[in-house]
Amino acid sequence: MTGDGLRVTGYGLRVTRNLSRVTRHEQAPPNRAQVATPMDSMTEGAPVAPDYTPNIRRLRAMVAVAESGSVIRAAESLHLSQPTVSRAISNLEAELGQALFERNHSGMRCTAAGDIVLRRFKRVLHHLEEAERSLPQDGQARGARLAQHISYRQMRVLVTLASLHSEALAARQLSLGTAAIGGHLRELEKQLGVSLFLRTRQGLQTTDCGQALALHIGLALRELVRVPDELAAWHGRSAGRLVIGAMPFAGSLLVPRAVSRLLKASPGISVSILDGTYDALMDSLHKGEIDILVGVLGGGETPQGVSEVNLYTDRLTAVARRNHPLADCTSLKLSDLLEAQWIAPRQGSPARSRFDEAFLDAGLTPPEVAVETGNLVAIQTLLLDSDRITLITPTCAALRDGQLAILPVPVSGGHHSISYYRRDAQPPSPLLDRFCHLLAGIARELEPAA
């Protein structure tokens, strides 16, 4: 892995520089042909329309009709007119290019495609309910009022501002004017009766209420935007988006190889590979901004709400350039290298803990470090241009095709388990399941070299 965020699609590659924090991309699905399907010709095998725009009112209408089995009863429960509910359902079906309900004399029942959409929509409402619970007791929006009044655009503005802390940056990312961003924010705060952000010299600071709200709204957004992808997968077409968090070193070979195989099997999908600190990536996993995190646990137990699946155990070894003065030695000890110019991971990172552990296990004080970095490309370049030494895994050393040498130094400490982490509350995802299966297979190939 490098310190870059990689966005890989079946059509190209985009690299965004990022060395200190997680890179976030506004992701767009692969281009699909426009489909205009008359309502009377819709079938469960019809193509999925590409012009779906999430709409909370249509979402609530569909859930109400599905639960009541009737437009009339749904309209009564929503306090809307029957034509309004019927129009909401018709517009949703037209956007998705799918018949979501079977209509007969006994009422309305979801089609197979409708069941897929309904499951997603119910999870959206669940996250909105969780968002409501994060509001103060004296807030104006309690009960079902948040789902009744919040709009898709307000949801995007809230989550984007919570991420970027700048109205100007949010406006650029959402292709809106700065005044529009401010207007949506003021309107939402007025509806909720709470302040979501504080204006400071450093930019917008998210309040505790705003932070909690943005977390649940962000999870709801991910459910909303993935409806077309799940329908496309149900039709048997390669579609969908996968966002992968990769820790340094763990993502150097395992993740890229798994992504490559996934794209060969499903060329229509898009993949984002993001790197960053352990804390930033785990936070993004909790927020639903990434689907899976691959790497090494940052010390301690697996965080609550996250499941860990161990892939294989890796180890550290001393590495230098191929023609390093010590490369021809037949036997060395870590104590012989204490005065070397060392390259080590950043202080406070899980990788640095394993670096220090290798020396402590040998009864030695960790050495002075000349360069601190978790960027594998930077480490390899620094090794090739000097007599510096580092501790990395054999698979990372092998990536330079013989340019680096493993020094004959026994390293008993620093062993670590490479795992992947998923949210417990994550909805089913065939695409993510396929990727996890590929990770497990590649891990079995790598383990003998670990």
Secondary structure, 3 states (H helix, E strand, C coil): CCCEEEEEECCEEEEEECCCCCCCCCCCCCCCCCCCCCHHHCCCCCCCCCCCCCCHHHHHHHHHHHHHCCHHHHHHHHCCCHHHHHHHHHHHHHHHCCCCEEEECCEEEECHHHHHHHHHHHHHHHHHHHHHHCCCCCCCCCCCHHHHHCCHHHHHHHHHHHHHCCHHHHHHHHCCCHHHHHHHHHHHHHHHCCCCEEEECCEEEECHHHHHHHHHHHHHHHHHHCHHHHHHHHCCCCCCEEEEEECCCCCCCHHHHHHHHHHHHCCCCEEEEECCCHHHHHHHHHHCCCCEEEECCCCCCCCCCEEEEEEEEECCEEEEECCCCCCCCCCCCHHHHCCCCEEECCCCCHHHHHHHHHHHHCCCCCCCEEEECCCHHHHHHHHHCCCCEEEECHHHHHCCCCCEEECCCCCCCCCEEEEEEEECCCCCCHHHHHHHHHHHHHHHHHHHHC
